Amino acid sequence: MATAFKLAAVLTIAWLGFSASACGRARVAQVARLADQAAIAGSPAECRTCNADMSGAAGTPQPATTTTPPSTSPANTPATVSQPSVQPIAAASRDAGAPPGPSTPATPGAPGIGDEYFPDYGNGGYDVSHYDLQLRYTPTEDRLSGTATISLTPSTTLSRFNLDFLLDVSEVTVGGVKVEHAREGAHELVITPARPLPARQSVDVIVKYAGVPSEARVQGLRARPWWRTRDGAIGAGAPENAWWWYPSNDHPSDKATYTIAVTVPDGLTAISNGVQHPPPTAAEPGWTTWSWHSQSPQQTYVTLLVIGEYELVESKTPKGIPVTLAYTKRANTQNARASVDRTAEIVAWEESVFGPYPFEALGGVVSPSDGITYALETQTRPIYPINYFGSRTMGNTVLAHELAHQWFGDATAIARWRDVWLSEGFATYTEWLWSESQGLQTAQQIFDAAYARYAPGDAFWQIVVGDPGKERIFDQAVYQRGAMTLHQLRTTIGDDEFFEILRTWCSMRRFGNGSLEDFKALASAISGQDLDALFTTWLFTPGRPKLESAVRVSALELPALQTQTWHRPLRSPQQPASK
């Protein structure tokens, strides 16, 4: 396809996404170049109007306000391909119909953000820009107390609003004024300010609370986001997480920056996302405070709290990004270290495929056997259960998977939970690419093995990956058939355009959200092909697709790190999947 046609197509769909703002119109001319600039070692493309960094390279994160809906996004919102798929959520929950203004009557914010799978997750009427959490944890009692300062901006004039939370609340202030609060539903904290909150005027909401997270229950939950361990606790989970340890707008569509300070008994370590600053500080006799800062916008479900007996290993990448690895002291971590110590190395390889690492920090946590039971892509610092490392090499696959999430799922987040394949399918396909780069099985060989593994009538093929239903968002089909979909896209359009799509997706959506519709639009624009049939067949049609006309691709020419260090086992149905 002619370059001019490709760039014109990318330019067209980009215009739909951000032409509404003056800065967006000034930047749209740069979008055509962005697809080509998103190469392996490309430099940030700066907006000449607002001086915003369009690539989101480490060290230059966008402000948290970049995740507000397009109608209210400031000029420095990261460039997006298109936003129509995000609009139903925004329209249903954050914008209460009429454009906010002096004469707009105050209305309550919705108790949910508008996700069709989880209608009561998140909250409507506002956008959070920053969470400041001051926490204190007593392991012997599993008691957590905290003060959360939440900086939010109403999108409409609010008479009241909700936060997602489970622990006991003693006091709430809004703009420095003590206000009424109440409980509604399974996890709703309803806050009524003294006066309606004006639209588009930021305000600080302070919530003081305490409780025993392990005793908090919500009927019908799929998994535990709070894991009490013998030496402490772990706060991590999906699709819900924050309710057990801090009040929040708990949905991927609302990202924010974070400051988290945790005071724990001496001898214990408290770990969270981002950069540690300042170093651990004596809070009072017998207690130490650990402080962490997430400078890049972050979803609630990829927020991490780990407390226990851990060894920290700190270093820096050749690019100067701080690396913090944490290993439980309650297990033999020799096998885990053989893989996790390669974190920076694997990220460098993934940068060669997807573009610059998006965040200001890097690392990982190896947790004890009585903690979380699955690996999770918590931002900047994925967590890995010790039982994932049965040998010195078997952990490499989960490292490739969870670190790929830093691009797919974290920096570029899903707009709604039905599109979870955009996260899990992409991370799984990264495992295949990693194997290929190591001179082991090619992605084609792994595809063929996975395809043959499930008979035509197997239930695996009945899952509609593009809309799996809330009980199946982490089903093996979302991972494996999602990866198969990407491989079929690759075989259809060729390597050059396939990897251009991945790099452009990561660059243009960095620190924002995206949907299947957005990805399809980008893929069609760059490839110049109508791809509806491909996505319909592989993501929305039950049954095993036929392969009579499938194209086979040769091994990818990617830089190898070390050959013969990893053997990829196809996951058995009994093996827990990485999230």
VEXDREN-2710 file (C-alpha; in Angstrom, 1 decimal):
% VEXDREN-2710
k/r/px/py/pz
1/MET/0.0/0.0/0.0
2/ALA/1.2/3.4/-0.8
3/THR/2.7/5.4/2.1
4/ALA/0.5/8.4/1.3
5/PHE/-2.7/6.3/1.5
6/LYS/-1.6/4.8/4.8
7/LEU/-0.8/8.2/6.4
8/ALA/-4.0/9.7/5.2
9/ALA/-6.0/6.9/6.7
10/VAL/-4.2/7.2/10.1
11/LEU/-4.7/10.9/9.9
12/THR/-8.4/10.5/9.3
13/ILE/-9.2/8.3/12.3
14/ALA/-6.9/10.3/14.5
15/TRP/-8.9/13.5/13.6
16/LEU/-12.0/11.8/14.9
17/GLY/-10.3/11.3/18.2
18/PHE/-9.1/14.7/19.1
19/SER/-10.0/17.3/16.6
20/ALA/-12.4/18.9/19.1
21/SER/-9.6/20.7/20.9
22/ALA/-7.4/23.4/19.5
23/CYS/-4.3/21.7/20.6
24/GLY/-5.6/18.5/19.0
25/ARG/-6.0/20.2/15.7
26/ALA/-2.5/21.6/15.9
27/ARG/-1.2/18.1/16.7
28/VAL/-3.2/16.2/14.1
29/ALA/-0.6/17.0/11.5
30/GLN/2.0/15.1/13.6
31/VAL/-0.1/12.0/13.9
32/ALA/0.8/10.9/10.4
33/ARG/4.4/10.9/11.3
34/LEU/3.8/9.2/14.6
35/ALA/3.1/5.8/13.0
36/ASP/6.6/5.9/11.5
37/GLN/8.2/7.5/14.5
38/ALA/7.0/4.8/16.8
39/ALA/9.9/2.6/15.8
40/ILE/12.1/0.8/18.2
41/ALA/14.3/3.6/19.3
42/GLY/12.1/6.6/18.3
43/SER/12.3/9.8/20.2
44/PRO/9.3/11.6/21.7
45/ALA/7.2/13.6/19.4
46/GLU/6.4/16.9/21.1
47/CYS/3.3/18.9/20.5
48/ARG/4.4/22.4/19.4
49/THR/1.2/23.9/20.9
50/CYS/1.2/22.5/24.4
51/ASN/4.7/21.0/24.6
52/ALA/3.1/17.6/25.5
53/ASP/5.1/14.5/25.0
54/MET/3.2/12.3/22.6
55/SER/5.3/9.2/23.0
56/GLY/5.2/9.0/26.8
57/ALA/8.8/7.9/27.2
58/ALA/9.9/7.1/30.6
59/GLY/10.5/10.2/32.7
60/THR/7.9/12.3/30.9
61/PRO/4.5/11.0/32.0
62/GLN/1.4/12.8/31.0
63/PRO/-0.7/14.4/33.8
64/ALA/-3.4/12.3/35.2
65/THR/-6.1/14.5/33.6
66/THR/-5.2/12.9/30.3
67/THR/-7.7/10.1/30.9
68/THR/-10.8/12.3/31.1
69/PRO/-13.4/11.9/28.4
70/PRO/-12.6/13.6/25.1
71/SER/-15.2/16.3/25.6
72/THR/-13.4/17.5/28.7
73/SER/-9.8/16.5/28.0
74/PRO/-7.2/19.2/28.4
75/ALA/-4.9/20.1/25.5
76/ASN/-2.1/17.8/26.7
77/THR/-4.2/14.6/26.4
78/PRO/-2.1/11.9/24.6
79/ALA/-2.9/11.5/21.0
80/THR/-5.6/8.8/20.4
81/VAL/-6.7/7.0/17.3
82/SER/-10.4/7.5/18.0
83/GLN/-12.6/7.7/21.1
84/PRO/-16.1/6.7/20.1
85/SER/-16.0/3.5/22.0
86/VAL/-15.2/5.3/25.3
87/GLN/-18.1/7.6/24.8
88/PRO/-20.9/5.3/26.0
89/ILE/-19.2/5.0/29.4
90/ALA/-18.5/8.7/29.7
91/ALA/-22.0/9.7/28.5
92/ALA/-23.7/7.3/30.8
93/SER/-22.0/8.2/33.9
94/ARG/-19.7/11.2/34.0
95/ASP/-21.7/13.7/31.9
96/ALA/-25.3/13.8/33.1
97/GLY/-26.8/14.9/29.9
98/ALA/-26.7/18.7/29.5
99/PRO/-23.4/20.5/29.3
100/PRO/-22.4/21.7/32.7
101/GLY/-22.6/25.4/33.3
102/PRO/-23.8/28.0/35.8
103/SER/-27.5/27.2/35.2
104/THR/-27.1/23.4/35.2
105/PRO/-29.0/21.9/38.2
106/ALA/-27.0/19.7/40.5
107/THR/-27.5/16.0/40.1
108/PRO/-26.1/13.0/41.9
109/GLY/-23.2/11.1/40.4
110/ALA/-24.0/7.6/39.2
111/PRO/-23.1/4.6/41.4
112/GLY/-21.4/2.9/38.4
113/ILE/-19.2/4.1/35.6
114/GLY/-21.3/2.5/32.9
115/ASP/-19.4/-0.8/32.3
116/GLU/-21.9/-3.4/31.0
117/TYR/-20.1/-6.3/32.8
118/PHE/-19.8/-4.6/36.1
119/PRO/-22.5/-1.9/36.3
120/ASP/-21.7/-0.8/39.9
121/TYR/-17.9/-0.7/39.4
122/GLY/-16.5/2.8/39.3
123/ASN/-18.6/5.9/39.8
124/GLY/-20.1/8.6/37.6
125/GLY/-19.8/12.4/37.6
126/TYR/-16.1/13.0/38.2
127/ASP/-12.6/12.1/37.3
128/VAL/-9.8/11.4/39.8
129/SER/-6.4/13.0/39.1
130/HIS/-4.4/11.9/42.2
131/TYR/-4.6/9.6/45.2
132/ASP/-2.6/10.3/48.3
133/LEU/-2.8/7.4/50.7
134/GLN/-1.3/7.5/54.2
135/LEU/-1.6/4.0/55.6
136/ARG/-0.8/2.2/58.9
137/TYR/-0.9/-1.6/59.1
138/THR/-0.7/-4.0/62.1
139/PRO/0.0/-7.5/60.8
140/THR/-0.9/-9.4/64.0
141/GLU/-4.5/-8.0/63.7
142/ASP/-4.6/-7.5/60.0
143/ARG/-5.8/-4.0/60.8
144/LEU/-5.4/-1.2/58.3
145/SER/-6.0/2.4/59.0
146/GLY/-5.6/5.2/56.6
147/THR/-6.3/8.7/55.4
148/ALA/-7.0/9.0/51.6
149/THR/-6.8/12.4/50.0
150/ILE/-8.5/12.1/46.6
151/SER/-8.2/15.0/44.1
152/LEU/-11.1/14.9/41.7
153/THR/-12.8/17.1/39.2
154/PRO/-16.6/16.9/38.6
155/SER/-17.7/16.6/35.0
156/THR/-21.1/17.9/35.9
157/THR/-22.5/19.8/38.9
158/LEU/-22.7/17.2/41.7
159/SER/-25.2/17.1/44.5
160/ARG/-23.5/14.0/45.8
161/PHE/-21.1/11.3/44.5
162/ASN/-19.9/7.8/45.3
163/LEU/-16.6/6.0/46.0
164/ASP/-16.0/2.3/46.0
165/PHE/-15.0/1.1/49.4
166/LEU/-15.6/-1.5/52.1
167/LEU/-13.8/-0.5/55.3
168/ASP/-15.3/1.6/58.2
169/VAL/-15.2/5.3/57.5
170/SER/-14.9/7.7/60.5
171/GLU/-14.8/11.1/58.7
172/VAL/-15.1/12.7/55.3
173/THR/-14.2/16.2/54.3
174/VAL/-14.8/17.9/50.9
175/GLY/-12.9/21.0/50.2
176/GLY/-11.9/21.2/53.9
177/VAL/-15.5/20.9/55.1
178/LYS/-16.7/17.9/57.1
179/VAL/-19.7/16.4/55.2
180/GLU/-22.2/13.6/55.5
181/HIS/-21.5/10.1/54.3
182/ALA/-23.4/6.9/54.1
183/ARG/-23.4/3.3/52.9
184/GLU/-25.4/2.0/49.9
185/GLY/-25.3/-1.2/48.0
186/ALA/-22.5/-3.7/48.3
187/HIS/-19.5/-1.4/48.2
188/GLU/-20.7/2.2/47.8
189/LEU/-19.6/5.0/50.0
190/VAL/-22.1/7.9/49.3
191/ILE/-20.8/11.4/50.0
192/THR/-23.0/14.5/50.2
193/PRO/-21.1/17.8/50.1
194/ALA/-22.3/20.8/52.0
195/ARG/-22.9/22.6/48.7
196/PRO/-23.1/21.2/45.1
197/LEU/-19.6/20.7/43.6
198/PRO/-19.3/22.9/40.5
199/ALA/-18.3/21.2/37.2
200/ARG/-14.7/21.3/36.1
201/GLN/-13.5/22.7/39.5
202/SER/-11.0/20.4/41.2
203/VAL/-11.6/19.5/44.9
204/ASP/-9.9/17.4/47.5
205/VAL/-11.9/14.7/49.2
206/ILE/-10.4/13.3/52.4
207/VAL/-11.6/10.0/53.8
208/LYS/-10.4/8.7/57.2
209/TYR/-11.0/5.0/57.7
210/ALA/-9.9/1.8/59.5
211/GLY/-10.8/-1.9/59.5
212/VAL/-9.7/-5.5/59.0
213/PRO/-9.6/-6.1/55.2
214/SER/-9.6/-9.9/55.4
215/GLU/-13.0/-9.7/57.1
216/ALA/-14.5/-7.5/54.4
217/ARG/-16.8/-9.6/52.1
218/VAL/-18.8/-8.9/49.0
219/GLN/-21.1/-11.7/47.9
220/GLY/-20.4/-13.1/44.4
221/LEU/-16.8/-11.9/44.0
222/ARG/-14.7/-14.0/41.7
223/ALA/-11.4/-13.6/43.5
224/ARG/-9.8/-12.2/46.7
225/PRO/-8.1/-8.9/46.2
226/TRP/-6.8/-8.9/49.8
227/TRP/-4.4/-11.7/50.8
228/ARG/-3.4/-12.0/54.4
229/THR/-0.1/-13.8/54.8
230/ARG/1.8/-15.1/57.8
231/ASP/4.1/-12.0/57.8
232/GLY/1.8/-9.4/56.4
233/ALA/-0.6/-8.9/53.5
234/ILE/-1.0/-8.3/49.8
235/GLY/-3.5/-6.0/48.2
236/ALA/-3.7/-7.0/44.5
237/GLY/-6.5/-8.4/42.3
238/ALA/-8.6/-8.0/39.3
239/PRO/-11.2/-6.9/38.2
240/GLU/-11.6/-5.4/41.6
241/ASN/-8.9/-4.4/44.0
242/ALA/-9.0/-1.1/45.8
243/TRP/-12.2/-1.6/47.9
244/TRP/-10.4/-3.5/50.5
245/TRP/-7.7/-0.9/51.3
246/TYR/-8.6/2.5/49.9
247/PRO/-11.6/4.4/48.6
248/SER/-11.5/5.0/44.9
249/ASN/-13.2/5.2/41.5
250/ASP/-12.5/1.5/40.8
251/HIS/-12.6/1.2/37.0
252/PRO/-9.8/1.1/34.3
253/SER/-11.3/4.2/32.5
254/ASP/-10.3/6.5/35.4
255/LYS/-6.5/6.7/35.8
256/ALA/-4.7/8.8/38.3
257/THR/-1.2/9.4/39.8
258/TYR/-0.5/8.0/43.3
259/THR/1.4/8.8/46.5
260/ILE/1.4/5.9/48.9
261/ALA/3.0/6.0/52.4
262/VAL/2.7/2.9/54.5
263/THR/3.8/2.6/58.2
264/VAL/4.6/-0.9/59.4
265/PRO/6.4/-2.5/62.3
266/ASP/10.2/-2.4/62.1
267/GLY/11.6/-5.4/60.2
268/LEU/8.8/-5.5/57.6
269/THR/8.9/-4.0/54.1
270/ALA/6.1/-2.2/52.5
271/ILE/6.1/-2.1/48.7
272/SER/3.9/-0.3/46.1
273/ASN/4.1/1.0/42.6
274/GLY/6.5/3.6/41.1
275/VAL/9.5/5.2/42.6
276/GLN/10.5/4.9/46.3
277/HIS/11.0/8.4/47.8
278/PRO/12.1/9.2/50.4
279/PRO/13.9/6.1/51.7
280/PRO/12.4/4.2/54.6
281/THR/12.0/6.6/57.6
282/ALA/11.5/5.9/61.3
283/ALA/8.0/7.0/62.1
284/GLU/8.1/6.4/65.8
285/PRO/9.8/3.8/68.0
286/GLY/9.2/0.4/66.5
287/TRP/7.6/1.6/63.3
288/THR/9.0/2.5/59.8
289/THR/7.3/4.4/57.0
290/TRP/7.8/3.4/53.3
291/SER/6.9/5.9/50.6
292/TRP/6.2/5.3/46.9
293/HIS/5.2/7.6/44.1
294/SER/3.5/6.7/40.8
295/GLN/4.1/9.6/38.5
296/SER/2.3/8.0/35.5
297/PRO/-1.5/7.7/35.3
298/GLN/-2.5/4.4/36.8
299/GLN/-5.6/2.3/37.1
300/THR/-6.9/1.1/40.4
301/TYR/-6.7/-2.6/39.7
302/VAL/-3.0/-2.4/38.9
303/THR/-2.2/-0.7/42.2
304/LEU/-0.1/-2.8/44.5
305/LEU/0.4/-3.0/48.3
306/VAL/2.7/-5.7/49.6
307/ILE/3.7/-5.9/53.3
308/GLY/6.0/-8.6/54.8
309/GLU/9.5/-9.9/55.1
310/TYR/11.2/-9.1/51.7
311/GLU/14.6/-8.5/50.4
312/LEU/14.9/-5.6/48.1
313/VAL/17.4/-5.6/45.2
314/GLU/17.8/-2.2/43.6
315/SER/19.6/-1.2/40.4
316/LYS/19.1/1.0/37.3
317/THR/18.7/0.2/33.6
318/PRO/21.2/1.5/31.1
319/LYS/18.7/4.3/30.4
320/GLY/18.7/5.2/34.1
321/ILE/15.3/3.8/35.1
322/PRO/15.3/2.6/38.7
323/VAL/14.7/-1.1/39.1
324/THR/13.3/-2.5/42.4
325/LEU/13.0/-6.3/42.8
326/ALA/11.5/-7.8/46.0
327/TYR/11.9/-11.4/47.1
328/THR/10.1/-13.0/50.0
329/LYS/12.4/-14.1/52.7
330/ARG/10.1/-17.0/53.6
331/ALA/11.0/-19.3/50.7
332/ASN/14.0/-20.4/48.7
333/THR/14.0/-17.9/45.8
334/GLN/16.9/-19.2/43.8
335/ASN/14.8/-20.4/40.9
336/ALA/12.7/-17.2/41.0
337/ARG/15.8/-15.0/40.9
338/ALA/17.1/-16.7/37.8
339/SER/14.1/-15.3/35.9
340/VAL/13.1/-12.2/37.8
341/ASP/16.7/-10.9/37.9
342/ARG/16.3/-10.7/34.1
343/THR/13.4/-8.1/34.3
344/ALA/15.4/-5.2/32.8
345/GLU/16.8/-7.5/30.1
346/ILE/13.4/-8.7/29.0
347/VAL/12.0/-5.2/29.1
348/ALA/14.8/-4.1/26.8
349/TRP/13.8/-6.8/24.4
350/GLU/10.1/-5.8/24.6
351/GLU/11.2/-2.2/23.9
352/SER/12.7/-3.4/20.6
353/VAL/9.3/-4.8/19.7
354/PHE/6.7/-2.3/21.2
355/GLY/8.6/1.0/21.6
356/PRO/10.0/2.8/24.7
357/TYR/9.1/1.4/28.1
358/PRO/6.3/3.8/29.2
359/PHE/7.0/4.2/33.0
360/GLU/9.4/5.9/35.3
361/ALA/10.2/2.7/37.3
362/LEU/10.5/-1.0/36.8
363/GLY/10.6/-4.1/39.0
364/GLY/8.8/-7.1/40.4
365/VAL/7.7/-8.9/43.6
366/VAL/8.1/-12.6/44.3
367/SER/5.5/-13.3/47.0
368/PRO/5.2/-16.2/49.5
369/SER/3.1/-19.3/48.9
370/ASP/0.3/-18.2/51.3
371/GLY/-0.3/-15.0/49.3
372/ILE/-1.8/-14.2/45.9
373/THR/-2.2/-17.3/43.8
374/TYR/-1.8/-15.8/40.3
375/ALA/0.7/-13.4/38.7
376/LEU/-0.6/-9.9/38.1
377/GLU/0.6/-7.0/36.0
378/THR/0.6/-4.4/38.8
379/GLN/2.0/-1.2/37.2
380/THR/5.8/-0.9/37.2
381/ARG/6.1/-3.8/39.6
382/PRO/4.3/-7.1/38.6
383/ILE/3.8/-9.6/41.4
384/TYR/4.7/-13.3/40.9
385/PRO/3.8/-16.1/43.4
386/ILE/6.8/-18.2/44.3
387/ASN/5.1/-21.4/43.0
388/TYR/5.5/-20.1/39.4
389/PHE/9.2/-20.8/39.6
390/GLY/9.5/-24.6/39.7
391/SER/12.8/-24.5/37.8
392/ARG/15.5/-21.9/36.9
393/THR/13.9/-21.4/33.4
394/MET/10.1/-21.9/33.6
395/GLY/9.5/-18.5/35.1
396/ASN/10.7/-16.7/31.9
397/THR/7.4/-17.0/30.2
398/VAL/5.4/-15.3/33.0
399/LEU/8.0/-12.5/33.0
400/ALA/7.5/-11.9/29.3
401/HIS/3.8/-12.0/29.8
402/GLU/3.4/-9.7/32.8
403/LEU/6.1/-7.2/31.6
404/ALA/4.3/-7.0/28.2
405/HIS/1.2/-5.8/30.2
406/GLN/3.2/-2.7/31.0
407/TRP/2.5/-1.7/27.4
408/PHE/-0.8/-3.6/26.9
409/GLY/-3.2/-3.3/29.8
410/ASP/-1.3/-0.7/31.9
411/ALA/0.0/2.2/29.9
412/THR/-2.6/1.5/27.2
413/ALA/-5.6/0.3/29.2
414/ILE/-8.9/-1.2/28.2
415/ALA/-11.9/1.2/28.1
416/ARG/-14.3/-1.5/29.3
417/TRP/-13.9/-5.0/30.7
418/ARG/-15.4/-6.8/27.7
419/ASP/-12.3/-5.8/25.7
420/VAL/-9.9/-7.6/28.1
421/TRP/-8.4/-9.6/25.2
422/LEU/-6.6/-6.3/24.2
423/SER/-4.7/-6.9/27.4
424/GLU/-4.5/-10.7/27.9
425/GLY/-4.3/-11.7/24.2
426/PHE/-1.5/-9.3/23.5
427/ALA/0.5/-10.4/26.6
428/THR/0.1/-14.0/25.6
429/TYR/1.2/-13.3/22.1
430/THR/4.3/-11.7/23.6
431/GLU/5.1/-15.0/25.1
432/TRP/5.1/-16.5/21.6
433/LEU/7.3/-13.7/20.3
434/TRP/9.7/-14.2/23.1
435/SER/10.0/-17.9/22.3
436/GLU/10.6/-17.0/18.7
437/SER/13.3/-14.5/19.6
438/GLN/15.1/-17.1/21.7
439/GLY/15.4/-19.5/18.7
440/LEU/13.0/-21.9/20.3
441/GLN/9.4/-22.5/19.0
442/THR/8.3/-19.9/16.5
443/ALA/5.0/-18.2/17.0
444/GLN/3.7/-20.2/14.0
445/GLN/4.6/-23.5/15.7
446/ILE/3.0/-22.4/19.0
447/PHE/-0.1/-21.3/17.1
448/ASP/-0.3/-24.7/15.3
449/ALA/0.1/-26.6/18.6
450/ALA/-2.6/-24.5/20.4
451/TYR/-5.0/-24.9/17.4
452/ALA/-4.5/-28.7/17.3
453/ARG/-4.8/-29.1/21.1
454/TYR/-8.5/-28.2/21.2
455/ALA/-10.8/-30.4/19.1
456/PRO/-13.5/-28.7/17.0
457/GLY/-16.2/-29.5/19.6
458/ASP/-14.2/-28.4/22.6
459/ALA/-15.7/-25.8/24.9
460/PHE/-12.6/-23.7/24.4
461/TRP/-13.9/-22.7/20.9
462/GLN/-17.3/-21.7/22.2
463/ILE/-16.0/-18.7/24.2
464/VAL/-16.7/-15.4/22.4
465/VAL/-13.4/-13.8/23.0
466/GLY/-14.5/-10.3/21.9
467/ASP/-17.4/-10.4/24.4
468/PRO/-16.7/-13.3/26.8
469/GLY/-19.1/-12.3/29.6
470/LYS/-18.1/-11.2/33.1
471/GLU/-17.6/-14.7/34.4
472/ARG/-15.1/-15.6/31.6
473/ILE/-13.0/-12.5/31.3
474/PHE/-10.0/-14.5/32.4
475/ASP/-10.9/-17.7/30.6
476/GLN/-8.0/-19.5/28.8
477/ALA/-9.7/-18.7/25.4
478/VAL/-9.3/-15.0/26.1
479/TYR/-5.6/-15.6/26.4
480/GLN/-4.9/-18.3/23.8
481/ARG/-7.6/-17.5/21.2
482/GLY/-6.8/-13.8/21.7
483/ALA/-3.2/-14.5/20.8
484/MET/-4.3/-16.7/17.9
485/THR/-6.3/-13.7/16.6
486/LEU/-3.2/-11.5/16.6
487/HIS/-1.2/-14.2/14.8
488/GLN/-3.9/-14.4/12.2
489/LEU/-3.7/-10.6/11.8
490/ARG/0.1/-10.9/11.4
491/THR/-0.2/-13.6/8.8
492/THR/-2.8/-11.6/6.9
493/ILE/-1.1/-8.2/6.7
494/GLY/2.6/-9.2/7.1
495/ASP/5.2/-8.4/9.7
496/ASP/6.1/-4.9/8.7
497/GLU/2.6/-3.5/9.1
498/PHE/1.7/-5.8/12.0
499/PHE/4.5/-4.5/14.2
500/GLU/3.8/-1.0/13.0
501/ILE/0.3/-1.4/14.3
502/LEU/1.5/-2.6/17.7
503/ARG/4.0/0.2/18.1
504/THR/1.5/2.8/17.0
505/TRP/-1.2/1.5/19.3
506/CYS/1.2/1.7/22.2
507/SER/2.4/5.2/21.3
508/MET/-1.0/6.8/20.4
509/ARG/-2.9/5.4/23.4
510/ARG/-0.2/5.7/26.0
511/PHE/-1.6/6.7/29.4
512/GLY/-5.1/6.4/28.0
513/ASN/-7.6/3.7/27.1
514/GLY/-8.7/1.9/24.0
515/SER/-11.4/-0.5/22.7
516/LEU/-11.7/-3.2/20.1
517/GLU/-13.3/-0.7/17.8
518/ASP/-10.3/1.6/18.2
519/PHE/-7.8/-1.2/17.5
520/LYS/-9.7/-2.4/14.4
521/ALA/-9.8/1.2/13.1
522/LEU/-6.0/1.5/13.5
523/ALA/-5.3/-1.9/12.0
524/SER/-7.4/-1.2/9.0
525/ALA/-5.9/2.3/8.5
526/ILE/-2.3/1.1/8.6
527/SER/-2.9/-2.1/6.6
528/GLY/-5.3/-0.6/4.1
529/GLN/-7.4/-3.7/4.4
530/ASP/-10.9/-4.4/5.5
531/LEU/-10.3/-6.6/8.5
532/ASP/-13.9/-7.0/9.8
533/ALA/-14.1/-10.6/8.7
534/LEU/-10.9/-11.6/10.4
535/PHE/-11.9/-10.1/13.7
536/THR/-15.5/-11.4/13.5
537/THR/-14.2/-15.0/12.8
538/TRP/-11.6/-15.1/15.5
539/LEU/-13.2/-13.0/18.2
540/PHE/-16.9/-13.3/17.8
541/THR/-17.8/-16.6/16.1
542/PRO/-18.1/-19.7/18.2
543/GLY/-16.4/-22.8/16.9
544/ARG/-12.9/-23.6/15.6
545/PRO/-12.1/-21.4/12.6
546/LYS/-11.0/-23.2/9.4
547/LEU/-7.4/-22.8/8.3
548/GLU/-7.5/-23.9/4.7
549/SER/-6.5/-20.5/3.4
550/ALA/-4.2/-19.5/6.3
551/VAL/-0.9/-18.1/5.5
552/ARG/2.2/-19.3/7.4
553/VAL/4.8/-16.8/8.5
554/SER/8.5/-17.4/9.0
555/ALA/10.4/-16.9/12.2
556/LEU/10.6/-13.3/13.2
557/GLU/14.0/-11.6/13.0
558/LEU/14.2/-10.1/16.4
559/PRO/17.2/-9.6/18.6
560/ALA/17.9/-12.6/20.8
561/LEU/19.1/-12.3/24.4
562/GLN/20.3/-15.8/25.2
563/THR/19.3/-18.9/23.3
564/GLN/18.0/-22.1/24.8
565/THR/17.1/-20.6/28.2
566/TRP/13.4/-21.2/28.1
567/HIS/11.0/-24.0/27.1
568/ARG/7.4/-22.8/26.7
569/PRO/4.9/-25.3/28.0
570/LEU/1.4/-24.9/26.7
571/ARG/-0.7/-24.2/29.8
572/SER/-2.8/-27.0/31.1
573/PRO/-6.4/-26.2/32.1
574/GLN/-5.3/-26.8/35.7
575/GLN/-2.5/-24.3/35.7
576/PRO/-3.5/-20.8/36.9
577/ALA/-3.2/-18.2/34.1
578/SER/-1.3/-15.0/34.5
579/LYS/-3.5/-12.0/34.5
END
